[in-house]
Amino acid sequence: MDINKNVESPFELKISFNKLLQHYEELAENTDAHSAVRAKHVLKIANTFPELKDGFSDATILKQREKEISEILQDSFSPILTKNEIKTATIPFHNLIFNASERFKDIIKTAGKDFELEIKNMPKDDTYIVACAIILDFYYGYNLNFKRPFYYEIPDANGITRYYKILYNADFTEIKPKKNTPKITQKDYDELLDNFENIALWKEKFPPNSYTFKGFIISNIFDVTDDQSISNVKSSLIADDKRKDVNFMGGFQEIFRSLFGINDIKVGFSLYNKEDGVFQRVYGAGLKSYLLGKYEKEKCTDALCKWSYNRLLNENKYFSVSDVDKMLVKSKGGAPHIKSLHEQGIKSAVFAPIANDDGLMGILEIVSNEPQTLNSINANKLVDVMPYIVTAVERSKNDEANLIEAIIQKECTSIHPSVHWRFASEARDFIKAELKGEQATFKKIAFENIYPLYGQIDIKGSSNARNEATKEDLTLQLKAVKSIFLKASKIETLPIYEQYIYQINDYLKELNNDFKVDSERQISDFFNQEIDSVLTHLFSIDALKEQIDSYFNSIDDKVKAFYNHRKDYDDSIALINKEMASLLDKKQEEAQAMYPHYFERFKTDGVEHNMYIGESITKEKNFNPIYLYNLRLWQLQVMCELENAYYQMQSSLPITLNVASMILVFNQPLSISFRMDEKQFDVDGTYNARYEIVKKRVDKAYIKGTTERITQKGKISIVYSHKQDENEYLRYIKFLQSKNYLDTDVEIVELEDLQAVTGLKAIRVSVLYHKNEEDKSFYTYGDLMKTIKA
């Protein structure tokens, strides 16, 4: 079998011992009699079998001359060191090994009959180019630093992956060009330097089989599992978004198994929350905490005994538990971390503090299901990897802090793109002042002479709806408990059962007749503080087990109570808010395309939004009132679409709720500024504050002389105070009536006076609803004027 077959390479490979034999020719003339005798013996073998010197490509000769090759290589493969050294004789880019130390043979044998030896970090696509680089170095003398470490990954008897670094000795090789092989010039070399990945160019300069490689290579192999494991830990921790990768934790545990040389190892983490004095889980795919066990978080003093608490939190030193079961007996169950490990079936463990100069950040937990597998001796292996874990956790905490700030900014204190330029400008000035050593202050962010727009789609009667849902849940739970006590009183005649039944009846009466603000809390306390413990006791009675089990299965894990009707209510509110906010955000993109302006929205029992438009916000001096009119018309259209979107989704909601929409018109420009303490924009000045007062109270206002609220389901209420506002919006309404957005039942009403605010009026008009959601055209103020003129 030709070793060059099915291999594309610039080399024609020939196994030869010529260069090694040249050394023996020199030794044969040596004055040292022993060396000379040994050299002559080797040369006699070579002379008897000239192919060993001349070279051969037929792999079958290796088998035929196995004994002779072994004798020639005996000095290179010392019999005395054969069980210690990991060494092979081979040729480049082949897994063909024709001589090996006993230790190497044992390693391969232990790996199993299905194991295939392969250099892991040698890309197959690069082997041709690497061979060309060898020619440039060995034959042409160009000093190319192309060498890189190569490794084998070989499993041991326990299935643990061990890493072996390969160092090549190429002293016994010869590289020569064949006849008519193109010579490499300086120009060729310069071109190749910038084209490592251009395989076609390399094949042009170094055609396949154009050079003869004659000789062999000795591979000196070293077990570098510890070093590679540490490197792998570092590489794993550097990777971004590692916690999201479902394969991350499995790979990370494999690294620690290699480091410790133990297959039965699992890795966990606990984060230390200094502010709350608790350990908490690290959230991510496959991440666990063996210290916390079944808990999401736990006080440090409850999770550790005094000694281990002091060891980890104060001394920042690791400790091991070599035999959990023995320690459980020794501590008499008084050590919480030992108890937690025992409950999880863990038999030995190491807890290592992840700490920097500022103190503890978390705990690295390494555990095993076998006793004494982990102990204070092999725990020292963590010394070399902990700096990387500390660095990774520091980076993770910083990333998390930045992410938290980003989420808070996005969800709570968003700096809208329309005003971001002002914040960025002030931030640059702040940094500049700090770098100059000056007193850095973040100047006030304010925008003057801008027009406000406000709107809301509010869920009507949300408080009553929640109260009804609460009453229904509490009633169901009280009746379920009452049923259990009625049955229990027939089994055991105890007065306490009668007392509980009386108390339950009293609560049921209160729910029906006089539901107060604190009724829910009182009844919840009754369940949690009295009933639960009694039911746990009654569970020992066989006749009650099924009923009590059914009761506890009906308890929601989060609210610790019956949560059916309230869940329907909460889910309905969440779905409405999500749908309304999503649609409003999508429609906002259209509005921003008309003219940039500030926009913010809030989710409450419904969705409300603020908009501010004006030249000071956009920075460009091109503001015209037509952009304000466009935005007002857009807002009215969108409110109609939000109403339609709600009524189209209403049938899919867990409970039926109604919504009412309102727009507040404020005709005068005002000023707003960003309040650093509240992280939000607010109006400036006493007069402008009137706008905020109206905004907060107007949806609860009554029509003058009635007890009817201004907002009403199925209608949009437009609140204003000036006649010109009325005329403007009546035109919008008439236009949208022609586009089948609004009905013809327009009414104008006066509002009862609010605190410090008088003279408010409102236009109310019904929304026209559509059975199907269709993309509607957006109508501009220009379209309105064309319609009026027509």
Solvent accessible surface area in square Angstrom, and as a share of the most:
residue,aa,sasa,rsa
1,M,145,0.65
2,D,69,0.36
3,I,5,0.02
4,N,28,0.14
5,K,135,0.57
6,N,146,0.75
7,V,54,0.31
8,E,103,0.46
9,S,9,0.06
10,P,0,0.00
11,F,3,0.01
12,E,48,0.22
13,L,4,0.02
14,K,68,0.29
15,I,0,0.00
16,S,1,0.00
17,F,0,0.00
18,N,17,0.09
19,K,62,0.26
20,L,10,0.05
21,L,1,0.00
22,Q,80,0.35
23,H,94,0.42
24,Y,10,0.04
25,E,73,0.33
26,E,127,0.57
27,L,66,0.33
28,A,14,0.11
29,E,147,0.66
30,N,61,0.31
31,T,141,0.82
32,D,70,0.36
33,A,74,0.57
34,H,147,0.66
35,S,31,0.20
36,A,11,0.08
37,V,102,0.58
38,R,42,0.15
39,A,0,0.00
40,K,119,0.50
41,H,80,0.36
42,V,0,0.00
43,L,30,0.15
44,K,141,0.60
45,I,18,0.09
46,A,4,0.03
47,N,116,0.60
48,T,83,0.48
49,F,47,0.20
50,P,71,0.45
51,E,43,0.19
52,L,0,0.00
53,K,74,0.31
54,D,87,0.45
55,G,14,0.14
56,F,13,0.05
57,S,22,0.14
58,D,54,0.28
59,A,13,0.10
60,T,62,0.36
61,I,31,0.16
62,L,16,0.08
63,K,154,0.65
64,Q,112,0.50
65,R,58,0.21
66,E,93,0.42
67,K,147,0.62
68,E,31,0.14
69,I,2,0.01
70,S,52,0.34
71,E,48,0.22
72,I,1,0.00
73,L,0,0.00
74,Q,80,0.36
75,D,82,0.43
76,S,24,0.15
77,F,19,0.08
78,S,30,0.19
79,P,86,0.54
80,I,159,0.81
81,L,81,0.40
82,T,26,0.15
83,K,162,0.69
84,N,101,0.52
85,E,55,0.25
86,I,9,0.05
87,K,26,0.11
88,T,2,0.01
89,A,0,0.00
90,T,11,0.06
91,I,2,0.01
92,P,13,0.08
93,F,63,0.26
94,H,44,0.20
95,N,80,0.41
96,L,44,0.22
97,I,49,0.25
98,F,26,0.11
99,N,25,0.13
100,A,17,0.13
101,S,4,0.02
102,E,67,0.30
103,R,84,0.31
104,F,10,0.04
105,K,101,0.43
106,D,81,0.42
107,I,26,0.13
108,I,49,0.25
109,K,168,0.71
110,T,65,0.38
111,A,18,0.14
112,G,33,0.32
113,K,198,0.84
114,D,126,0.65
115,F,51,0.21
116,E,143,0.64
117,L,25,0.12
118,E,73,0.33
119,I,33,0.17
120,K,107,0.45
121,N,42,0.22
122,M,27,0.12
123,P,60,0.37
124,K,160,0.68
125,D,124,0.64
126,D,37,0.19
127,T,35,0.20
128,Y,12,0.05
129,I,4,0.02
130,V,25,0.15
131,A,0,0.00
132,C,0,0.00
133,A,6,0.04
134,I,31,0.15
135,I,0,0.00
136,L,1,0.01
137,D,35,0.18
138,F,101,0.42
139,Y,94,0.36
140,Y,44,0.17
141,G,59,0.57
142,Y,44,0.17
143,N,146,0.75
144,L,35,0.17
145,N,149,0.76
146,F,55,0.23
147,K,150,0.63
148,R,116,0.42
149,P,65,0.41
150,F,24,0.10
151,Y,41,0.16
152,Y,16,0.06
153,E,59,0.26
154,I,3,0.02
155,P,42,0.26
156,D,37,0.19
157,A,85,0.66
158,N,93,0.48
159,G,47,0.46
160,I,1,0.00
161,T,39,0.22
162,R,55,0.20
163,Y,22,0.08
164,Y,11,0.04
165,K,63,0.27
166,I,5,0.03
167,L,87,0.43
168,Y,92,0.35
169,N,49,0.25
170,A,30,0.23
171,D,91,0.47
172,F,24,0.10
173,T,12,0.07
174,E,31,0.14
175,I,18,0.09
176,K,122,0.52
177,P,46,0.29
178,K,73,0.31
179,K,182,0.77
180,N,139,0.72
181,T,24,0.14
182,P,62,0.39
183,K,157,0.67
184,I,8,0.04
185,T,72,0.42
186,Q,103,0.46
187,K,160,0.68
188,D,22,0.11
189,Y,28,0.11
190,D,70,0.36
191,E,74,0.33
192,L,4,0.02
193,L,97,0.48
194,D,126,0.65
195,N,47,0.24
196,F,97,0.41
197,E,155,0.69
198,N,62,0.32
199,I,66,0.33
200,A,70,0.54
201,L,18,0.09
202,W,11,0.04
203,K,60,0.26
204,E,113,0.51
205,K,28,0.12
206,F,0,0.00
207,P,41,0.26
208,P,60,0.38
209,N,68,0.35
210,S,10,0.07
211,Y,0,0.00
212,T,31,0.18
213,F,7,0.03
214,K,48,0.21
215,G,2,0.02
216,F,0,0.00
217,I,15,0.07
218,I,10,0.05
219,S,2,0.01
220,N,41,0.21
221,I,6,0.03
222,F,100,0.42
223,D,51,0.27
224,V,25,0.14
225,T,1,0.01
226,D,60,0.31
227,D,96,0.50
228,Q,37,0.17
229,S,0,0.00
230,I,27,0.14
231,S,51,0.33
232,N,29,0.15
233,V,0,0.00
234,K,89,0.38
235,S,66,0.43
236,S,25,0.16
237,L,14,0.07
238,I,102,0.52
239,A,48,0.38
240,D,115,0.59
241,D,96,0.50
242,K,32,0.14
243,R,70,0.26
244,K,158,0.67
245,D,66,0.34
246,V,114,0.66
247,N,110,0.56
248,F,28,0.12
249,M,8,0.03
250,G,38,0.37
251,G,35,0.34
252,F,1,0.01
253,Q,27,0.12
254,E,74,0.33
255,I,15,0.08
256,F,0,0.00
257,R,44,0.16
258,S,2,0.01
259,L,5,0.03
260,F,15,0.06
261,G,26,0.25
262,I,32,0.16
263,N,76,0.39
264,D,44,0.23
265,I,0,0.00
266,K,55,0.23
267,V,1,0.01
268,G,0,0.00
269,F,24,0.10
270,S,1,0.01
271,L,37,0.18
272,Y,34,0.13
273,N,34,0.18
274,K,142,0.60
275,E,155,0.69
276,D,93,0.48
277,G,28,0.27
278,V,14,0.08
279,F,0,0.00
280,Q,54,0.24
281,R,43,0.16
282,V,22,0.12
283,Y,145,0.55
284,G,35,0.33
285,A,27,0.21
286,G,57,0.55
287,L,22,0.11
288,K,104,0.44
289,S,1,0.01
290,Y,8,0.03
291,L,2,0.01
292,L,3,0.01
293,G,14,0.13
294,K,156,0.66
295,Y,107,0.41
296,E,97,0.44
297,K,125,0.53
298,E,39,0.17
299,K,122,0.52
300,C,3,0.02
301,T,91,0.53
302,D,76,0.39
303,A,2,0.02
304,L,4,0.02
305,C,35,0.21
306,K,185,0.79
307,W,151,0.53
308,S,0,0.00
309,Y,64,0.24
310,N,60,0.31
311,R,64,0.23
312,L,0,0.00
313,L,25,0.13
314,N,99,0.51
315,E,77,0.35
316,N,51,0.26
317,K,105,0.44
318,Y,55,0.21
319,F,13,0.05
320,S,30,0.19
321,V,6,0.03
322,S,45,0.29
323,D,26,0.13
324,V,0,0.00
325,D,52,0.27
326,K,137,0.58
327,M,70,0.31
328,L,36,0.18
329,V,118,0.68
330,K,158,0.67
331,S,34,0.22
332,K,186,0.79
333,G,36,0.35
334,G,57,0.55
335,A,8,0.06
336,P,43,0.27
337,H,8,0.03
338,I,3,0.01
339,K,102,0.43
340,S,18,0.11
341,L,0,0.00
342,H,76,0.34
343,E,111,0.50
344,Q,61,0.27
345,G,34,0.33
346,I,1,0.01
347,K,56,0.24
348,S,0,0.00
349,A,0,0.00
350,V,0,0.00
351,F,0,0.00
352,A,2,0.02
353,P,14,0.09
354,I,3,0.02
355,A,23,0.18
356,N,41,0.21
357,D,154,0.80
358,D,125,0.65
359,G,23,0.22
360,L,16,0.08
361,M,12,0.05
362,G,1,0.01
363,I,0,0.00
364,L,0,0.00
365,E,0,0.00
366,I,0,0.00
367,V,0,0.00
368,S,0,0.00
369,N,63,0.32
370,E,94,0.42
371,P,63,0.39
372,Q,114,0.51
373,T,28,0.16
374,L,0,0.00
375,N,37,0.19
376,S,70,0.45
377,I,142,0.72
378,N,26,0.14
379,A,0,0.00
380,N,79,0.41
381,K,69,0.29
382,L,2,0.01
383,V,91,0.52
384,D,84,0.44
385,V,0,0.00
386,M,27,0.12
387,P,76,0.48
388,Y,73,0.28
389,I,2,0.01
390,V,25,0.14
391,T,82,0.48
392,A,9,0.07
393,V,21,0.12
394,E,57,0.26
395,R,79,0.29
396,S,29,0.19
397,K,79,0.33
398,N,92,0.47
399,D,75,0.39
400,E,63,0.28
401,A,51,0.39
402,N,99,0.51
403,L,106,0.53
404,I,84,0.43
405,E,109,0.49
406,A,54,0.42
407,I,88,0.44
408,I,70,0.36
409,Q,88,0.39
410,K,153,0.65
411,E,116,0.52
412,C,89,0.53
413,T,31,0.18
414,S,54,0.35
415,I,29,0.15
416,H,27,0.12
417,P,106,0.67
418,S,16,0.10
419,V,0,0.00
420,H,97,0.43
421,W,71,0.25
422,R,51,0.19
423,F,22,0.09
424,A,22,0.17
425,S,42,0.27
426,E,21,0.09
427,A,37,0.29
428,R,150,0.55
429,D,65,0.34
430,F,62,0.26
431,I,95,0.48
432,K,108,0.46
433,A,18,0.14
434,E,100,0.45
435,L,148,0.74
436,K,133,0.56
437,G,69,0.66
438,E,102,0.46
439,Q,159,0.70
440,A,19,0.15
441,T,88,0.51
442,F,74,0.31
443,K,125,0.53
444,K,129,0.55
445,I,0,0.00
446,A,30,0.23
447,F,1,0.00
448,E,116,0.52
449,N,102,0.52
450,I,0,0.00
451,Y,49,0.19
452,P,2,0.01
453,L,4,0.02
454,Y,5,0.02
455,G,0,0.00
456,Q,14,0.06
457,I,3,0.01
458,D,36,0.18
459,I,4,0.02
460,K,60,0.25
461,G,46,0.44
462,S,12,0.08
463,S,80,0.52
464,N,103,0.53
465,A,24,0.18
466,R,87,0.32
467,N,59,0.30
468,E,88,0.39
469,A,7,0.05
470,T,1,0.00
471,K,42,0.18
472,E,79,0.35
473,D,0,0.00
474,L,1,0.00
475,T,28,0.16
476,L,77,0.38
477,Q,1,0.01
478,L,0,0.00
479,K,114,0.48
480,A,29,0.23
481,V,0,0.00
482,K,51,0.22
483,S,49,0.31
484,I,1,0.01
485,F,0,0.00
486,L,79,0.39
487,K,88,0.37
488,A,0,0.00
489,S,22,0.14
490,K,172,0.73
491,I,79,0.40
492,E,64,0.29
493,T,129,0.75
494,L,79,0.39
495,P,109,0.68
496,I,82,0.41
497,Y,5,0.02
498,E,103,0.46
499,Q,85,0.38
500,Y,18,0.07
501,I,15,0.07
502,Y,152,0.58
503,Q,44,0.19
504,I,0,0.00
505,N,59,0.30
506,D,67,0.35
507,Y,28,0.11
508,L,21,0.10
509,K,125,0.53
510,E,39,0.18
511,L,1,0.01
512,N,110,0.56
513,N,115,0.59
514,D,72,0.37
515,F,50,0.21
516,K,100,0.43
517,V,155,0.89
518,D,52,0.27
519,S,0,0.00
520,E,45,0.20
521,R,138,0.50
522,Q,69,0.30
523,I,0,0.00
524,S,30,0.19
525,D,45,0.23
526,F,9,0.04
527,F,5,0.02
528,N,76,0.39
529,Q,135,0.60
530,E,78,0.35
531,I,0,0.00
532,D,43,0.22
533,S,72,0.46
534,V,30,0.17
535,L,0,0.00
536,T,93,0.54
537,H,120,0.54
538,L,0,0.00
539,F,79,0.33
540,S,84,0.54
541,I,38,0.19
542,D,114,0.59
543,A,59,0.46
544,L,0,0.00
545,K,79,0.34
546,E,150,0.67
547,Q,53,0.24
548,I,0,0.00
549,D,67,0.35
550,S,63,0.41
551,Y,6,0.02
552,F,74,0.31
553,N,116,0.59
554,S,50,0.32
555,I,33,0.17
556,D,41,0.21
557,D,118,0.61
558,K,187,0.79
559,V,66,0.38
560,K,123,0.52
561,A,8,0.06
562,F,15,0.06
563,Y,41,0.16
564,N,82,0.42
565,H,56,0.25
566,R,12,0.05
567,K,93,0.39
568,D,50,0.26
569,Y,12,0.05
570,D,50,0.26
571,D,48,0.25
572,S,0,0.00
573,I,18,0.09
574,A,60,0.46
575,L,79,0.39
576,I,1,0.01
577,N,12,0.06
578,K,138,0.58
579,E,73,0.33
580,M,0,0.00
581,A,3,0.02
582,S,65,0.42
583,L,27,0.13
584,L,1,0.00
585,D,53,0.27
586,K,133,0.56
587,K,25,0.11
588,Q,9,0.04
589,E,126,0.57
590,E,73,0.33
591,A,0,0.00
592,Q,45,0.20
593,A,90,0.70
594,M,45,0.20
595,Y,12,0.05
596,P,66,0.41
597,H,0,0.00
598,Y,5,0.02
599,F,18,0.07
600,E,32,0.14
601,R,75,0.27
602,F,76,0.32
603,K,105,0.44
604,T,78,0.45
605,D,54,0.28
606,G,1,0.01
607,V,4,0.02
608,E,42,0.19
609,H,2,0.01
610,N,10,0.05
611,M,0,0.00
612,Y,5,0.02
613,I,1,0.01
614,G,0,0.00
615,E,66,0.30
616,S,41,0.27
617,I,0,0.00
618,T,19,0.11
619,K,117,0.49
620,E,100,0.45
621,K,182,0.77
622,N,86,0.44
623,F,45,0.19
624,N,75,0.38
625,P,70,0.44
626,I,71,0.36
627,Y,61,0.23
628,L,7,0.03
629,Y,65,0.25
630,N,17,0.09
631,L,1,0.01
632,R,4,0.02
633,L,0,0.00
634,W,1,0.00
635,Q,1,0.00
636,L,0,0.00
637,Q,2,0.01
638,V,3,0.02
639,M,1,0.00
640,C,0,0.00
641,E,16,0.07
642,L,2,0.01
643,E,0,0.00
644,N,4,0.02
645,A,9,0.07
646,Y,0,0.00
647,Y,57,0.22
648,Q,54,0.24
649,M,30,0.13
650,Q,36,0.16
651,S,111,0.72
652,S,87,0.56
653,L,15,0.07
654,P,62,0.39
655,I,46,0.23
656,T,106,0.62
657,L,9,0.04
658,N,45,0.23
659,V,1,0.00
660,A,0,0.00
661,S,0,0.00
662,M,0,0.00
663,I,0,0.00
664,L,5,0.03
665,V,8,0.05
666,F,16,0.07
667,N,22,0.11
668,Q,75,0.33
669,P,46,0.29
670,L,6,0.03
671,S,24,0.16
672,I,0,0.00
673,S,2,0.01
674,F,16,0.07
675,R,85,0.31
676,M,72,0.32
677,D,123,0.64
678,E,95,0.42
679,K,98,0.42
680,Q,80,0.36
681,F,13,0.05
682,D,36,0.19
683,V,8,0.05
684,D,29,0.15
685,G,55,0.52
686,T,129,0.75
687,Y,123,0.47
688,N,18,0.09
689,A,37,0.29
690,R,62,0.23
691,Y,1,0.00
692,E,26,0.12
693,I,53,0.27
694,V,4,0.03
695,K,21,0.09
696,K,152,0.64
697,R,92,0.33
698,V,0,0.00
699,D,17,0.09
700,K,109,0.46
701,A,5,0.04
702,Y,85,0.32
703,I,18,0.09
704,K,100,0.43
705,G,72,0.69
706,T,64,0.37
707,T,128,0.75
708,E,67,0.30
709,R,90,0.33
710,I,0,0.00
711,T,9,0.05
712,Q,57,0.25
713,K,113,0.48
714,G,16,0.15
715,K,36,0.15
716,I,0,0.00
717,S,0,0.00
718,I,0,0.00
719,V,0,0.00
720,Y,2,0.01
721,S,39,0.25
722,H,77,0.34
723,K,129,0.55
724,Q,114,0.51
725,D,1,0.00
726,E,7,0.03
727,N,74,0.38
728,E,14,0.06
729,Y,3,0.01
730,L,56,0.28
731,R,93,0.34
732,Y,0,0.00
733,I,2,0.01
734,K,152,0.64
735,F,4,0.01
736,L,0,0.00
737,Q,42,0.19
738,S,69,0.44
739,K,72,0.30
740,N,94,0.48
741,Y,8,0.03
742,L,2,0.01
743,D,51,0.26
744,T,112,0.65
745,D,61,0.31
746,V,54,0.31
747,E,55,0.25
748,I,75,0.38
749,V,23,0.13
750,E,91,0.41
751,L,3,0.02
752,E,65,0.29
753,D,81,0.42
754,L,28,0.14
755,Q,131,0.58
756,A,88,0.69
757,V,2,0.01
758,T,85,0.49
759,G,50,0.48
760,L,11,0.05
761,K,61,0.26
762,A,0,0.00
763,I,0,0.00
764,R,8,0.03
765,V,0,0.00
766,S,20,0.13
767,V,7,0.04
768,L,55,0.27
769,Y,88,0.33
770,H,63,0.28
771,K,196,0.83
772,N,102,0.52
773,E,105,0.47
774,E,112,0.50
775,D,144,0.75
776,K,51,0.22
777,S,72,0.47
778,F,60,0.25
779,Y,45,0.17
780,T,49,0.28
781,Y,23,0.09
782,G,31,0.30
783,D,45,0.23
784,L,2,0.01
785,M,55,0.24
786,K,145,0.61
787,T,61,0.36
788,I,88,0.44
789,K,166,0.70
790,A,118,0.92
